[in-house]
Amino acid sequence: MNRKPILNSQFVEVAIEIPAFAVHKKDTMDGNTRAIALFFYGLLIFTLLFVQSGVQASSLSAPVPSPPELAAKSFLLVDFNSGRVLAEKNINKKVEPASITKLMTAYVVYKELEAGRLSLEEDVTVSKKAWRMKGSKMFIEVGKKVSVEDLLKGLIVQSGNDATVALAEHIAGSERAFADLMNQYAQQLGMQNTNFVNSTGWPHKNHVTTAADLVKLASAIIREYPEHYEWYKQKEFVYNEIKQYNRNKLLWRDKSVDGFKTGHTESAGYCLVASAKRDNMRLISVVLGTRSEKARGDVSQSLLSYGFRFYESNKLYAAGETLNSARIWKGAAENINLGIEEDLFVTIPRGQYKKLDASIEVNSKIEAPVQKGQKMGTVNVTIQGKELASLPLIALQTIEEGSFWQRSKDQFLQLFE
């Protein structure tokens, strides 16, 4: 459950007070009495010091170990909400993605559905090229009509190359033209090191991506199309009286895993993009180039377990929440509400929540007119002096220029500011 932050660091101190009997103006004790008094005084000091050290020790967070070293060409573990990287290896190394390519194929389909140029009920006629595709299949038949919904499930659950090509041809006329669409959307998502040659991930030397780029794609699907993301946790799909199971075995191993996509070719190795959610924390892992189906599951599970065990995600402020009210000069109102455009999440080691600190920097002089969404300053979040997040502080409302009287009055008052 999200908790409202206590942003000022708090420290626990235990004061050690010298007892009254330890200080005297005149020594009236004999040797035995003095020895007994010194013994109890020393015992008291020791006890107080022990208590203080215990309180200090209890306030320390559990240490966070280094990320695990895992057998994969590249991998990446990211908190979906904050974008913080928790573990990484060769995240910008260009590799073949195999059937993970189909995440982008599906993303293009979602865009077409959103634009109204396609519907789930729409029928697609299966071409010879789609029917002849090798590798994993949905087992559609040439010349038959199959709904977009069934083809999408065949792509997602069964990783069918035939279903994938059928969708690509139906949308763009040819698979090559569809690959152009894929690359355009990749650029829009900032996938700078990605190039698609086909819709399926069939091996090609110029068909490449990176772990960093795949996290961007996976995040976009979850954020933009949560209703379609639900399909990625489907464990089986029956078409043409043939039942096939989802190749993402983490769906059976870890109940917090609720999606994404596998891939495998001889040149790419065994790959897996996975996402899991526990409480309010969602992680995305990308594992590329492992040696076996079991290995890709084990490596992915190790990454997810590491992230959930040692880190926590916290929503500090909501989009549109008023964080500050500032004086605005020469406007139709005297104050303007300021906040952030998007929810602010931070990912921190478990147990360090009270060490968070936040500050707001507001422009020294704000004058009307101001438009809603206009930058008015910065929100900064740190932990022990290290920056965790920095977001623009924006106007939450539009303030028009005030009347002649208001402008004149504020012009005068500013002389004394």
SVG drawing of the C-alpha trace seen along z (x, -y; Angstrom):
<svg xmlns="http://www.w3.org/2000/svg" viewBox="-16 -52 55 83">
<polyline fill="none" stroke="black" stroke-width="0.4" points="0.0,0.0 1.3,-3.5 2.3,-5.6 2.3,-9.3 6.0,-10.3 7.6,-11.7 10.1,-13.6 12.2,-15.2 15.0,-13.0 14.5,-12.0 17.2,-10.9 16.8,-9.1 19.2,-10.4 19.6,-9.1 20.9,-11.7 23.3,-10.5 22.7,-12.4 25.3,-12.3 23.5,-11.2 23.4,-13.6 25.4,-11.5 28.4,-11.5 29.2,-15.2 29.9,-16.5 31.3,-19.7 33.0,-17.9 34.2,-14.3 32.5,-12.7 32.5,-9.0 34.9,-6.4 36.8,-4.0 34.1,-1.2 31.3,-3.6 33.2,-5.3 34.0,-2.0 30.4,-0.9 29.2,-4.3 31.8,-4.2 30.8,-0.6 27.1,-1.5 28.0,-4.7 30.1,-2.7 27.3,-0.2 24.8,-2.9 27.0,-4.5 27.6,-1.2 23.8,-0.4 23.0,-3.8 25.7,-3.4 24.5,0.1 20.9,-1.2 22.1,-4.0 24.1,-1.7 21.1,0.6 18.8,-2.2 21.3,-3.4 21.8,0.1 18.0,0.7 17.6,-2.4 20.1,-1.2 18.6,0.4 19.5,3.9 22.4,3.8 21.7,4.2 24.0,6.7 25.3,6.2 23.0,7.5 23.5,11.2 26.0,12.2 24.0,14.2 24.7,16.2 23.1,14.2 24.4,12.0 22.6,9.1 19.9,8.4 18.1,5.6 15.8,5.1 13.8,2.0 11.1,0.6 8.1,-0.1 6.8,-3.1 10.0,-5.0 12.2,-3.8 15.0,-3.0 17.5,-0.4 18.1,2.2 20.4,4.6 22.0,4.5 24.5,6.1 25.3,5.0 21.9,3.2 22.9,1.4 24.4,4.4 22.6,5.1 21.3,8.7 18.7,10.6 15.4,10.6 13.8,13.7 10.1,13.9 10.3,11.1 9.9,9.1 6.2,9.9 5.8,7.4 6.3,4.7 4.0,6.5 1.3,6.5 2.0,2.8 1.3,1.8 -1.9,3.9 -3.0,2.0 -2.3,-1.3 -4.5,-0.3 -7.3,0.8 -7.0,-2.5 -7.2,-4.5 -10.3,-2.6 -8.7,-1.2 -9.0,2.3 -11.4,4.3 -11.0,7.5 -14.0,9.0 -12.6,8.2 -11.7,11.3 -8.3,11.8 -7.8,14.0 -4.8,16.3 -2.2,16.0 0.1,18.7 3.1,16.9 1.5,16.8 0.4,20.5 3.9,21.6 5.8,19.9 8.1,22.2 8.8,22.3 6.1,22.0 2.6,22.1 -1.0,21.3 -1.9,23.8 -4.2,21.5 -5.1,22.7 -4.5,20.9 -7.6,19.2 -9.5,19.4 -10.8,16.4 -9.6,15.9 -10.6,13.0 -8.1,10.4 -8.7,11.5 -7.9,15.1 -4.7,14.1 -3.6,11.8 -4.0,14.7 -2.2,17.0 0.6,14.4 0.7,13.8 0.1,17.2 1.3,19.6 3.9,17.3 2.6,18.3 4.7,17.1 1.7,17.8 -0.7,15.6 1.9,12.8 2.5,12.6 -1.3,12.8 -1.8,9.7 1.1,7.9 -0.1,8.4 -3.7,7.5 -2.6,4.2 0.2,3.0 -0.3,5.1 3.0,6.8 5.4,7.8 8.1,5.5 5.7,2.5 4.6,3.6 8.3,3.7 8.5,0.0 5.6,-0.7 7.4,1.2 10.5,-0.9 8.5,-4.2 6.9,-3.3 10.3,-2.2 11.7,-5.6 8.7,-7.3 9.4,-5.2 13.0,-6.2 14.3,-2.7 17.4,-4.1 19.3,-0.9 16.5,1.2 15.9,2.2 13.1,4.6 13.3,6.4 10.3,8.7 7.3,9.1 8.2,12.5 11.8,12.2 13.0,14.6 16.8,14.5 18.4,11.7 21.7,9.9 20.0,6.5 17.1,7.5 18.4,6.3 17.4,4.6 18.8,4.1 17.6,4.9 17.3,1.1 15.0,0.7 12.9,3.7 12.1,2.2 10.8,-0.9 8.5,1.2 7.3,3.4 6.6,0.3 4.7,-1.3 2.4,1.7 1.6,1.9 1.1,-1.9 -0.9,-2.5 -2.8,0.7 -3.4,2.3 -6.6,4.0 -4.5,5.8 -1.6,6.5 -4.0,8.8 -3.8,11.3 -0.1,12.0 -0.9,14.0 -3.2,16.4 -1.6,19.8 -3.2,21.7 -5.1,21.1 -7.1,23.6 -7.4,23.0 -8.5,25.6 -8.9,28.1 -5.2,27.8 -4.4,26.7 -1.0,24.9 0.5,23.5 2.2,20.2 6.0,20.6 6.5,18.2 6.9,20.8 7.2,18.1 3.4,17.8 3.3,21.2 6.3,20.7 5.6,17.2 2.1,16.0 3.2,12.4 4.3,12.8 1.5,11.6 3.0,11.4 5.3,10.9 7.1,12.7 9.6,15.5 11.9,15.9 14.3,18.4 16.4,19.0 19.8,20.7 21.5,17.3 19.6,15.4 19.6,18.1 16.8,18.3 15.2,14.9 12.5,13.7 10.9,10.4 8.8,10.8 6.8,8.5 5.6,9.1 3.7,7.1 3.8,7.4 1.7,5.0 2.3,1.6 5.6,2.5 5.9,3.7 9.2,4.9 10.2,5.6 13.0,7.9 14.7,8.5 17.0,11.5 18.7,12.1 20.9,14.9 20.8,17.7 21.6,21.3 18.3,23.1 14.6,22.7 15.2,23.5 18.1,21.0 16.1,18.1 13.4,18.8 16.0,19.2 17.8,16.0 14.6,14.0 13.4,15.4 16.7,14.5 16.4,10.9 12.8,10.5 13.5,12.0 16.5,9.7 14.4,6.6 11.4,7.5 13.6,8.6 15.9,5.6 13.9,2.7 10.5,1.0 8.5,-1.4 6.7,-4.4 4.3,-6.9 5.2,-10.2 2.9,-12.7 0.0,-12.3 -0.3,-14.1 -2.4,-17.2 -1.9,-17.3 -1.2,-20.8 2.3,-20.8 2.7,-24.5 0.7,-27.7 2.8,-30.7 2.2,-34.4 1.4,-35.5 1.7,-39.1 -0.5,-41.2 -3.0,-38.4 -6.7,-37.8 -5.9,-35.9 -3.2,-36.5 -2.1,-32.8 -1.5,-30.0 -1.5,-26.2 1.6,-24.3 2.1,-20.6 3.5,-17.9 2.2,-16.6 2.7,-12.9 2.8,-10.7 6.1,-10.8 7.5,-7.4 10.8,-6.6 12.5,-3.2 14.7,-2.8 16.3,-0.1 13.8,1.4 13.7,-0.3 15.1,-3.7 11.8,-5.5 12.3,-7.9 15.6,-9.0 13.8,-10.6 14.0,-14.3 12.0,-16.5 12.4,-20.2 10.6,-22.5 12.3,-25.3 9.8,-28.0 10.6,-30.7 11.3,-33.9 8.9,-36.1 5.8,-34.8 3.7,-37.2 0.4,-36.7 -0.6,-35.5 0.4,-31.9 -0.9,-28.9 -1.8,-25.5 1.1,-23.2 3.7,-26.0 6.9,-25.2 7.2,-27.2 10.1,-25.4 11.4,-22.0 10.5,-19.2 13.6,-17.3 13.7,-14.1 16.9,-12.9 18.1,-10.2 21.1,-11.0 22.2,-13.7 21.8,-11.5 19.2,-12.6 16.4,-10.1 14.0,-12.2 13.7,-15.7 10.5,-16.8 9.2,-20.1 6.9,-22.0 4.0,-23.2 1.0,-25.5 -2.1,-23.5 -4.4,-26.3 -4.4,-29.1 -4.2,-32.6 -5.1,-35.4 -3.8,-38.9 -5.6,-41.0 -7.5,-44.3 -5.7,-47.6 -6.2,-48.2 -4.8,-44.8 -1.7,-45.3 -1.1,-48.8 -1.5,-47.7 1.0,-44.8 3.4,-47.0 3.5,-49.3 3.8,-46.4 6.7,-44.9 8.7,-47.9 8.8,-46.7 9.6,-43.1"/>
</svg>
